[in-house]
Amino acid sequence: MAGEFDLIERYFAHLSPVRDDLRLGIGDDAALVSVPPGHDLAIAVDTMVAGVHFPVDTDPQAIGHKALAVNLSDLAAMGAEPTWALLALTLPEADEAWLAAFAAGFGRLARESGIALIGGDTTQGPLTITVTVHGRVPAGQALTRAGAQPGDAIYVSGGLGAAAAALALREADVARDALQACRQRLDYPEPRLALGRALRGLASAAIDISDGLLADLGHLCRAGGVGAGIDVDAVPRHPALAQLVARDDAAWYDWPLAGGDDYELCFTAPAAAQSRVEAVAESTGIPLTRFGEITPGEGLVCRHADGSAFRPGAGGYQHFVRQS
């Protein structure tokens, strides 16, 4: 059976693109990189645990993709360009077929995004994947959660709720094509990197949606010391949801508002900048939907399109809290 260093050399040493700013990569005690003058370094880390962040029967190629994608989504929310990644793998056993598929999924997204795998670690234990990503952004231009001002419009990219639907309906007898589309979004999220860069100098605040729209918008509001009023009927749903759940069903609201795993960007921008936001949507090819407004004070006020009050049935994912 291959040892740790053999596995690293075979599956990961030449996995990602070569970068001019990488002085020394995999194979030494630490990597050496160069940050160009006039740039800030953005760093993010996420851990995925089997049975918590993905079903245990998930295709390892999808796990490889998602392990990197969820981290790239954090860089997208900062408006950063991906540069380098570190990967720590805890494996129950050295299953080379699993590793080959995982590396294929990870490597394809690494090449597409231009990020270089520069080091990491492997050890034995319950299946756990930790990825640390680095990105660069022109000094002072990074997007942050703080900065939203009363009167700013609130936008979200894409359509929400598909990942939550895929998890909720795994064993259900429903429209197969629609469920497959949702499972694709769960397993292969698309980090909105180009959108994040396009929002530099336009968005007043931004966050990626991992725990659910309401939860993550709440984080953005708390960071800025503001509140928000939202129209729950204006929140864009993934097109497949209309084939899977009735509009008067609680899931029509719970999945897009609180389901999580969407990895879209929620951001705020001055109301007067709507034409600029529309231009970004056109240039990136990513739908951007306005669904609310930043308000003074604190807290989220949710209403239907007709103005009637809406009380959320779920608030988003939290670790260490029992999920109903």
C-alpha positions in Angstrom: 0.0 0.0 0.0 1.3 3.5 -0.9 2.6 5.7 2.0 1.7 9.3 2.7 4.4 10.8 0.6 3.8 8.5 -2.3 0.1 9.5 -2.3 0.9 13.2 -2.2 3.3 12.8 -5.1 1.0 10.7 -7.2 -2.3 12.6 -6.7 -1.5 16.2 -5.6 2.0 17.4 -6.4 1.2 18.3 -10.0 -2.5 18.9 -9.7 -2.9 22.6 -10.1 -1.5 25.4 -12.4 2.0 26.8 -12.1 2.1 30.4 -10.9 4.9 32.9 -11.2 4.3 34.1 -7.6 5.0 30.6 -6.2 8.7 30.3 -5.2 8.5 26.9 -3.6 5.6 24.6 -3.4 4.8 21.0 -2.4 7.7 18.9 -1.1 9.4 21.1 1.5 8.6 22.0 5.1 6.7 25.1 4.0 5.7 26.9 0.8 7.2 30.2 -0.3 5.1 32.7 -2.1 5.3 36.4 -3.2 2.6 39.0 -2.7 2.9 41.8 -5.3 3.3 45.3 -4.0 0.0 47.2 -3.6 -2.1 44.2 -2.8 -3.7 42.8 0.4 -3.7 39.1 1.1 -7.1 37.5 1.8 -7.1 34.1 3.6 -10.0 31.8 4.3 -10.3 28.2 5.7 -13.1 25.7 5.8 -13.4 22.2 7.1 -15.8 19.6 5.7 -16.8 16.5 7.7 -18.4 13.4 6.1 -22.0 13.1 7.3 -22.1 16.8 8.4 -21.2 18.8 5.3 -21.9 16.2 2.7 -23.7 12.8 2.6 -21.3 9.9 3.2 -22.2 8.4 -0.2 -21.3 11.6 -2.1 -19.1 11.0 -5.3 -15.5 11.8 -4.2 -15.1 13.9 -7.4 -17.9 16.1 -6.1 -16.3 16.2 -2.6 -13.0 17.4 -4.2 -14.8 20.1 -6.1 -16.9 21.3 -3.2 -14.0 21.3 -0.7 -12.3 23.9 -2.9 -15.4 25.7 -4.1 -16.7 26.6 -0.6 -13.4 28.3 0.1 -13.2 30.1 -3.2 -16.7 31.4 -2.5 -15.2 33.2 0.6 -12.6 34.8 -1.7 -15.4 35.8 -4.1 -17.2 37.5 -1.3 -14.1 39.6 -0.6 -13.6 40.5 -4.3 -10.2 38.6 -4.3 -8.4 36.8 -7.0 -7.4 33.2 -6.0 -3.7 32.5 -5.7 -2.7 29.5 -3.5 -4.4 26.7 -1.5 -3.4 24.3 1.3 -5.1 20.9 1.7 -5.3 18.8 4.8 -6.9 15.3 4.3 -7.9 13.0 7.1 -8.8 9.6 5.5 -10.1 6.4 7.0 -7.8 4.5 4.6 -5.6 5.1 1.6 -8.3 4.3 -1.0 -6.5 5.2 -4.2 -9.6 5.0 -6.4 -11.3 7.5 -4.0 -8.2 9.7 -4.0 -8.0 9.7 -7.8 -11.6 10.9 -8.1 -11.2 13.5 -5.3 -8.1 14.9 -6.9 -9.8 15.1 -10.3 -12.6 17.2 -8.9 -10.3 19.4 -6.9 -7.8 19.8 -9.7 -10.3 20.7 -12.4 -11.7 23.6 -10.3 -8.1 24.6 -9.3 -7.2 25.0 -12.9 -10.4 26.8 -13.8 -9.9 29.3 -11.0 -6.1 29.7 -11.4 -5.3 28.6 -7.8 -2.2 26.6 -7.1 -2.1 23.8 -4.5 1.1 24.6 -2.6 1.1 22.2 0.4 -0.9 20.4 3.0 -1.0 17.3 5.1 -2.5 13.8 5.1 -3.4 11.7 8.1 -5.6 8.7 9.1 -9.0 9.1 10.8 -12.7 9.9 10.1 -13.1 11.5 6.6 -12.4 15.2 7.0 -11.2 17.8 4.5 -9.7 21.2 5.4 -8.8 23.7 2.8 -7.1 27.0 3.3 -7.1 29.4 0.4 -5.3 32.7 -0.2 -6.2 35.4 -2.6 -5.0 38.9 -3.5 -6.9 42.1 -3.9 -5.7 45.6 -4.6 -5.0 47.4 -1.4 -8.0 48.9 0.2 -10.5 47.4 -2.3 -11.6 44.3 -0.6 -15.3 43.8 0.0 -16.3 43.2 3.6 -19.4 42.4 5.6 -19.3 45.9 7.2 -20.2 49.0 5.2 -23.9 48.8 4.4 -25.8 52.0 4.9 -29.5 52.7 5.4 -31.2 53.1 2.0 -28.8 50.7 0.3 -30.4 48.1 -1.9 -29.9 44.4 -1.1 -29.1 42.0 -4.0 -28.4 38.3 -4.4 -26.9 36.4 -7.3 -28.4 33.4 -9.0 -31.3 31.4 -7.6 -31.6 29.9 -4.1 -32.9 26.8 -2.4 -31.7 24.0 -4.7 -29.1 22.5 -2.4 -31.6 22.4 0.5 -34.1 20.7 -1.8 -31.6 18.1 -2.8 -30.9 17.2 0.8 -34.6 17.2 1.8 -35.8 15.1 -1.1 -33.0 12.6 -1.5 -35.4 9.7 -0.9 -38.5 11.3 -2.3 -40.4 10.2 -5.4 -40.3 13.6 -7.3 -39.5 14.9 -10.7 -36.1 13.3 -11.4 -34.7 16.0 -13.7 -35.5 18.7 -11.2 -34.0 16.8 -8.3 -30.9 16.1 -10.4 -30.5 19.8 -11.1 -30.7 20.5 -7.4 -28.2 17.7 -6.5 -25.8 19.3 -9.1 -26.0 22.6 -7.2 -25.5 20.8 -3.9 -22.4 18.8 -5.1 -20.9 21.3 -7.5 -21.4 24.9 -6.3 -20.1 27.6 -8.5 -18.0 30.2 -6.6 -18.9 33.7 -8.0 -15.3 34.8 -8.4 -15.8 37.1 -11.5 -18.8 38.7 -9.8 -16.9 39.4 -6.6 -14.1 41.2 -8.6 -16.7 43.1 -10.6 -18.3 44.4 -7.4 -15.2 46.1 -6.1 -15.9 49.8 -5.8 -19.6 49.2 -6.2 -20.9 47.0 -3.4 -20.9 48.6 0.1 -20.9 45.2 1.8 -20.9 41.5 0.7 -21.1 38.0 2.0 -21.4 34.5 0.5 -24.5 32.4 1.4 -23.4 29.2 3.1 -25.7 29.0 6.2 -28.8 30.4 4.5 -29.8 33.8 3.2 -31.5 35.1 6.4 -28.6 33.9 8.6 -25.9 35.4 6.4 -27.7 38.6 5.7 -28.0 38.9 9.5 -24.3 38.6 9.8 -23.8 41.4 7.2 -26.3 43.6 9.1 -24.7 43.0 12.5 -21.2 43.8 11.0 -22.5 47.2 9.8 -24.8 48.0 12.7 -27.9 48.2 10.5 -31.1 46.3 9.9 -32.9 45.1 6.7 -36.4 44.9 5.3 -36.8 42.2 2.7 -39.6 41.0 0.3 -39.6 37.2 0.7 -41.5 36.8 -2.6 -38.8 38.7 -4.5 -36.0 36.3 -3.4 -35.0 34.4 -6.5 -35.6 30.6 -6.4 -33.7 28.0 -8.4 -36.0 27.2 -11.4 -36.2 23.5 -10.3 -38.0 24.4 -7.1 -41.2 25.1 -8.9 -41.3 21.5 -10.0 -40.6 20.1 -6.5 -42.8 22.1 -4.1 -46.0 24.1 -4.2 -45.8 27.9 -3.7 -48.1 27.6 -0.6 -45.8 25.0 1.0 -43.5 26.1 3.8 -40.5 24.7 1.9 -41.1 27.3 -0.9 -39.8 29.8 1.7 -37.6 27.7 4.0 -35.3 26.3 1.4 -34.2 29.6 -0.3 -34.3 31.7 2.9 -32.7 29.3 5.4 -31.6 26.1 3.6 -27.9 27.1 3.0 -25.3 25.6 0.8 -26.2 28.0 -2.0 -22.7 29.8 -2.2 -24.2 32.7 -4.1 -23.3 36.3 -3.2 -25.5 38.6 -1.2 -24.4 42.3 -1.4 -25.6 45.8 -0.8 -25.1 48.8 -3.0 -26.4 52.4 -3.1 -30.0 52.6 -4.5 -28.8 55.1 -7.1 -26.3 52.5 -8.4 -28.9 50.2 -9.9 -27.8 50.8 -13.5 -24.2 49.8 -12.5 -25.5 46.6 -10.8 -27.4 45.8 -14.0 -24.3 46.4 -16.1 -22.4 43.9 -13.8 -25.1 41.3 -14.2 -24.9 41.7 -18.0 -21.1 41.6 -18.1 -20.8 38.5 -15.9 -23.9 36.7 -17.2 -25.0 36.2 -13.6 -28.6 37.2 -12.6 -28.7 39.8 -9.8 -32.0 40.3 -8.0 -32.9 43.2 -5.7 -35.0 41.9 -2.9 -34.7 44.3 0.0 -33.3 47.5 1.6 -31.0 48.3 4.4 -32.7 50.1 7.3 -31.6 52.0 10.5 -31.5 50.0 13.7 -31.1 46.3 13.8 -32.8 43.0 12.9 -34.5 41.7 9.8 -38.1 42.5 8.9 -39.6 40.0 6.4 -42.7 40.8 4.4 -44.6 39.4 1.4 -45.0 41.4 -1.8 -48.4 42.6 -0.6 -46.9 44.0 2.5 -48.2 41.4 4.9 -45.8 40.1 7.6 -43.8 36.9 7.1 -42.4 34.9 10.0 -39.5 32.7 9.0 -39.9 29.0 10.0 -36.1 28.5 10.1 -33.1 30.7 10.6 -30.2 29.0 8.9 -27.6 26.4 9.8 -25.5 26.7 13.0 -22.9 24.2 14.2 -23.4 22.8 17.7 -27.2 23.6 17.5 -29.6 20.8 16.9 -31.2 21.2 13.5 -34.9 20.3 13.2 
